[in-house]
Amino acid sequence: MSKVELLSPAGNLEKLKYAVIYGADAVYLGADKYSLRSSSFSLEDIKKGVDFAHKHQVKVYAALNIFAKNTDFKDLESYLKKLAKTGIDALIIADPGVLSLTLRCCSRIPIHLSTQANVTNGQSALFWANQGVKRITLARELTLEEIAEISKTLVQTEVFVHGAMCLSYSGRCYLSNYMTARDSNSGDCAHPCRWEYSLIERKRPKEKFPLEFDSRNTYLLSSKDLCLAKYVPDLIKAGIKSLKIEGRMKSLHYVATVTSVYRQIIDEYYNNPDKFVFKEQWQEELEKVSHRKYCQGFIVGNPSQASTAAGMVRGKLSYYKSRDFLATVASQKNGDMSLEVKNKLEKKELLEVLTPNGSNHQFAIDTMTDEKSGLVVECAHANYRVTTKGSWPKYSIIRKKV
C-alpha cells in the first residue's frame, strides 16, 4: 500500500531543510516573483533546495500561483526554462495563461493546480485534468464527502490539513489591496481580515458600537487556524494523494513541529489501519507552536449552515502557544553541541528538545561558551552561536515552556 504524501511548506532554504529532516515526503516553495508569498526563492536557492531534498528522497514543488497580468509574461518563458533546469519535481499553478505557457515550454514537468483555482466539484477537476493538470489542490471549503467524491476522478487530489485559513474563497480577496495597497494576490497580503472592528453610525462618528463576539472585541472576518490531524485516516480513506501543511511564512519551529506530528500520524495509521487510535500527545504537540485557535473548517459540514457557525470558524485574533522557540542544534560532535540561538537562552533553565525522530526530552544547560568571543556566558541572545555539552542530533529544536 503506497502512503499518502506529506507536503510541507518551505519559506526559505533553512525551513526547507527542517521540513525534509522532520519527515516531509515533499516540500513546496515560492518561485521568485511568480509566487503568492513574499518569501520566495531565487533560482540559485531553488537548486540548492532541490539538491538537498533529492539527497533525502524528497520531492520539491515550485509555486507560480499568482493571478498573472500581461507584464508578468514578459520574462516568464525564460524563467520557466531556467527553473526546469533546477530539477524541480512539479509546478503549482493557478492562472490558465501561466498553465498554457508552461505546457508549451516545459511540458515534461507535472502541473499541480493551486487551491487559488477554487476547485469544488468533480466536473471542474475533469476540466483541469483535460488541460494537462496532474494534481489538484482542492478548495478548503469542502466537506469530507465532497472531497471523496472529487477524488474518484482520474486526477490526483491534494488537501490542506493544517494552518491558516482565508476569509475569502481560497484567497480571492481584495481587502488588503483596498485598505493598504498591498496586493494579496501577488503575495503581499496585510491580513486586514484579522484586525479588530467596531460599528460607527454616520451621525455619531465619535461613538463606537462594539459588535459583540467575546469579552475583548469582535472578529467577524478573522478565521481560526485549520487542524485536521484527527481526520487524517478519513482523508486517506477518501482517496487523497497528498496532505498539505500551510505555512511558508511561519517559523522554523512551526514547520518542524507540525511536519513531525503529521508524519507520526500517517506512519501510525499505515502501521495498523484497523487498530489506529489518535494520540492526544499529537494534539498537545501542535499546541506548542504559535497558532490561532484551531478548528476543523468545513470537513464535517458547511459552518454557515450550523448553529455554532461563528464558533467553528471565526475567532479572536489572539495567538496561542505553550512553548517558546529558543535555539537549534547546528552541529554535534563528541558530546559538544553548537547551538544557533533564535531567542534568549539562559543557563540552568529547564529546556525541552524536539529531535528529528519526533521524540521530546528535557535538559538544562550548565555552561555555554560564545563561539565568537570564546567567553563563558550566562545567557545568549538571537543570532548568537554558543557551544554547550550535549548529544542531541543536528537539526534538533530547543524550546521551553511558556
Salt bridges, closest charged atoms under 4 A:
GLU5 OE1 - ARG135 NH1 2.77
GLU14 OE2 - LYS342 NZ 3.21
ASP25 OD2 - ARG263 NH1 2.97
GLU44 OE2 - LYS48 NZ 3.60
ASP51 OD1 - LYS47 NZ 2.75
ASP75 OD2 - LYS33 NZ 3.97
GLU77 OE2 - LYS81 NZ 3.40
ASP89 OD2 - HIS54 NE2 2.72
GLU149 OE1 - LYS152 NZ 3.42
GLU158 OE1 - ARG135 NH1 2.78
GLU158 OE2 - LYS244 NZ 3.50
ASP188 OD1 - ARG182 NH2 3.49
GLU201 OE1 - ARG204 NE 3.88
GLU207 OE1 - ARG204 NH1 3.97
ASP225 OD1 - ARG292 NH2 3.10
GLU246 OE1 - LYS250 NZ 3.47
ASP267 OD1 - LYS3 NZ 2.66
ASP267 OD1 - ARG263 NH2 3.13
GLU268 OE2 - LYS279 NZ 3.75
GLU280 OE2 - LYS230 NZ 3.86
GLU285 OE1 - LYS288 NZ 2.96
GLU285 OE2 - ARG399 NH2 2.43
GLU287 OE1 - HIS291 NE2 3.04
ASP324 OD1 - LYS321 NZ 2.83
ASP336 OD1 - LYS389 NZ 2.98
GLU340 OE2 - LYS342 NZ 3.18
GLU349 OE1 - LYS400 NZ 3.26
GLU352 OE2 - LYS288 NZ 3.01
GLU352 OE1 - ARG323 NE 3.23
GLU352 OE2 - ARG399 NE 2.69
ASP366 OD1 - LYS348 NZ 3.52
GLU378 OE2 - LYS347 NZ 3.29
